[in-house]
Amino acid sequence: MTETSWGKIGTLGRKGGNTSNRALQKLKSNAAAAGAAPPHVAPRPKRPRPPSGRTNLASCVVATIFLIFIIIVILIVYYTVFKPQDPKIAVNAVQLPTFSVANGTVNFTFSQYAAVRNPNRAAFSHYDSSLQLLYSGSQVGFMFIPAGEIDAGRTQYMAATFSVQSFPLSAPARVGPTLANGDGVGFNYGLRIEPTLEIESKLEMVGRVKVLHFFTHHVYAKAGCRVAIAVTDGSVLGFHC
């Protein structure tokens, strides 16, 4: 009785142990199955899509509009600030240091004083400039003005003196009212009546202005004056420019 009972108990124990092992293994298998994760696979980077034709067209339009705007701004600044201008010439005085008349022939030395202003924002380089003297439409005197440079916004004073070759009076000297003090203010408005000789002076300035150290522009200025001279003593009665 005792052996049979123990044998049943042992058999039951073995059966219970096998059942427990199977359950444990099953639990482990389930746990392993539940805890295991599939291998991580990195997503493939998406290839950028090429821009469409509409995108390219829009970019070109925007770039073109921007360039046009920049060009307009540059032109506005150029024509309002850096636009080249011709120099301004003002004749301040005219003198005849020497003067003589003999047998209807006139001989004298002519002097003219002028102020040349450069209104540009760049230096004005002048060359091929000259001063000529005319009587009755014919040239009686000429002088080249040495080349030089006038700084931006500056005024340069120039004096030209040269001898005039003898020339005959083409007609009797005109008699009329003229300004007698010779200070160069006014013309044909005078305080005395005497024979006068009228000549014409032409001062020409030719040169160039280099804007922004890149754009070169040629400029030109001219000042013409009519000068009334007393034939008796060679005094300048007046001039008008």
C-alpha positions in Angstrom: 0.0 0.0 0.0 2.7 2.3 0.9 4.8 1.5 -2.2 1.8 1.8 -4.5 1.0 5.2 -3.0 4.5 6.5 -3.4 4.7 5.1 -6.9 1.5 7.0 -7.8 2.8 10.0 -6.1 6.1 9.8 -8.1 4.2 9.3 -11.3 2.1 12.2 -10.6 5.2 14.2 -9.6 6.9 13.4 -12.9 3.8 14.2 -14.9 3.4 17.5 -13.0 7.0 18.4 -13.6 6.8 17.7 -17.3 3.7 19.8 -17.5 5.3 22.7 -15.6 8.4 22.5 -17.8 6.3 22.6 -20.9 4.3 25.5 -19.6 7.5 27.4 -18.6 9.1 26.8 -21.9 5.9 27.9 -23.6 5.9 31.0 -21.4 9.5 31.7 -22.3 8.7 31.1 -25.9 5.8 33.5 -25.7 7.8 36.1 -23.8 10.7 35.8 -26.3 8.2 36.0 -29.1 6.5 39.0 -27.5 9.8 40.8 -26.6 11.6 40.2 -29.8 11.5 43.2 -32.3 11.9 43.0 -36.0 15.2 44.3 -37.2 15.2 48.2 -37.8 15.6 49.1 -41.4 16.5 52.8 -42.2 14.1 54.4 -44.7 15.6 55.2 -48.0 16.1 59.0 -48.6 13.7 60.4 -51.1 15.3 61.6 -54.3 14.5 65.4 -54.7 12.1 66.0 -57.5 13.5 68.1 -60.4 12.0 71.5 -60.7 9.2 71.8 -63.0 9.1 74.1 -66.1 6.8 76.5 -64.3 9.3 76.9 -61.4 12.2 77.7 -63.7 10.0 80.2 -65.6 9.0 81.9 -62.3 12.7 82.1 -61.2 13.7 83.7 -64.5 11.0 86.2 -64.3 11.9 87.2 -60.7 15.6 87.5 -61.6 14.8 89.6 -64.7 12.6 92.0 -62.7 15.3 92.4 -60.1 18.0 93.2 -62.7 15.7 95.7 -64.4 15.1 97.4 -61.0 18.8 97.6 -60.3 19.5 99.1 -63.8 16.8 101.7 -63.3 18.2 102.7 -59.9 21.7 103.0 -61.4 20.4 105.1 -64.2 18.5 107.4 -61.8 21.6 107.9 -59.7 23.8 108.4 -62.7 21.6 111.1 -64.3 20.8 112.9 -61.1 24.2 112.8 -59.4 26.9 111.8 -61.8 25.6 113.1 -65.1 28.5 114.9 -66.9 28.0 118.6 -67.3 29.9 121.2 -69.4 32.2 123.5 -67.4 31.0 127.1 -66.8 33.1 130.0 -68.1 32.8 133.5 -66.7 35.0 136.3 -68.2 36.0 138.6 -65.4 38.1 141.3 -67.1 39.6 142.3 -70.5 42.6 144.6 -70.8 44.9 146.0 -73.4 48.3 146.5 -71.8 49.7 148.1 -75.0 47.9 149.8 -77.9 48.9 151.9 -80.8 47.3 153.2 -84.0 49.3 154.5 -87.0 48.2 155.1 -90.6 44.9 153.3 -90.0 46.7 150.2 -88.6 46.1 148.9 -85.1 48.6 147.0 -83.0 48.0 146.0 -79.3 48.4 143.3 -76.7 45.3 141.5 -75.5 44.7 140.1 -72.0 41.7 138.3 -70.8 40.9 136.9 -67.3 38.3 134.2 -66.9 37.1 131.8 -64.2 36.3 128.2 -65.2 34.1 126.2 -62.9 33.9 122.4 -63.0 30.4 121.4 -61.7 31.0 117.7 -62.0 31.7 115.2 -59.3 34.9 114.1 -61.1 38.0 116.0 -62.3 37.8 117.8 -65.6 40.8 117.3 -67.8 41.0 120.0 -70.5 43.1 120.0 -73.7 42.9 121.5 -77.2 41.6 124.7 -75.6 42.2 128.0 -77.2 41.5 131.8 -77.1 41.0 133.5 -80.4 40.4 137.2 -81.3 38.3 138.3 -84.3 37.8 141.6 -86.0 35.2 142.0 -88.7 34.9 138.2 -88.8 38.6 137.6 -89.4 41.0 136.1 -87.0 43.6 138.6 -85.8 44.9 136.8 -82.7 45.2 133.2 -81.4 46.6 131.4 -78.3 46.6 127.8 -77.2 45.7 127.2 -73.6 48.0 124.7 -71.9 46.4 121.4 -70.9 45.4 121.0 -67.2 43.0 119.6 -64.8 40.3 121.2 -62.6 39.2 119.2 -59.5 35.6 118.3 -58.9 33.4 121.2 -57.9 36.3 123.7 -58.1 36.9 126.9 -59.9 40.1 127.7 -61.7 41.2 131.2 -62.7 42.9 131.6 -66.0 44.8 134.5 -67.6 45.7 134.7 -71.2 47.9 137.4 -72.7 49.2 137.5 -76.3 50.3 140.1 -78.9 48.0 140.8 -81.8 49.6 141.3 -85.1 49.0 144.7 -86.8 45.8 144.8 -88.9 44.2 147.7 -90.7 40.9 149.1 -89.7 38.4 147.8 -92.2 36.1 150.9 -91.8 36.1 154.1 -90.0 35.9 153.7 -86.3 32.4 153.7 -85.0 31.3 156.8 -83.0 28.7 156.3 -80.4 28.0 156.2 -76.6 30.1 153.7 -74.8 31.1 152.9 -71.3 34.3 154.8 -70.5 35.5 153.5 -67.2 36.6 150.2 -68.6 35.5 148.1 -65.7 33.8 145.6 -67.9 30.2 146.1 -66.7 27.8 146.9 -69.4 28.1 147.6 -73.1 26.8 150.4 -75.3 25.9 152.4 -72.3 28.3 155.2 -71.7 29.4 158.5 -70.3 31.4 159.8 -73.3 31.3 159.8 -77.1 34.4 158.8 -79.0 35.5 156.5 -81.9 35.5 152.9 -80.9 36.9 149.6 -82.1 34.9 146.5 -81.6 36.5 143.1 -81.4 35.3 139.6 -80.5 37.0 137.1 -78.3 36.2 133.3 -78.2 37.4 131.1 -75.4 36.9 127.4 -76.0 37.5 124.7 -73.4 37.6 121.0 -74.6 38.2 118.1 -72.3 36.8 115.0 -70.7 35.3 113.9 -67.4 35.8 110.4 -66.1 32.7 109.4 -64.0 33.2 106.7 -61.4 36.7 106.0 -62.8 35.1 104.1 -65.6 32.8 106.1 -67.8 34.6 108.8 -69.9 32.6 111.7 -71.3 33.8 114.5 -73.5 32.6 118.0 -72.5 32.9 121.4 -74.2 32.4 125.0 -73.1 32.6 128.3 -74.9 32.5 131.9 -74.0 32.2 134.6 -76.6 32.6 138.3 -75.7 32.3 141.6 -77.7 34.8 144.1 -76.5 34.6 147.9 -77.2 38.0 149.7 -77.3 38.6 153.4 -77.5 40.7 154.1 -80.6 42.2 157.2 -79.1 44.0 155.6 -76.2 43.2 151.8 -76.3 41.2 151.7 -73.1 38.5 149.0 -72.8 35.2 150.8 -72.7 33.2 147.7 -72.0 32.6 144.1 -72.9 29.5 141.9 -73.1 29.7 138.0 -73.0 
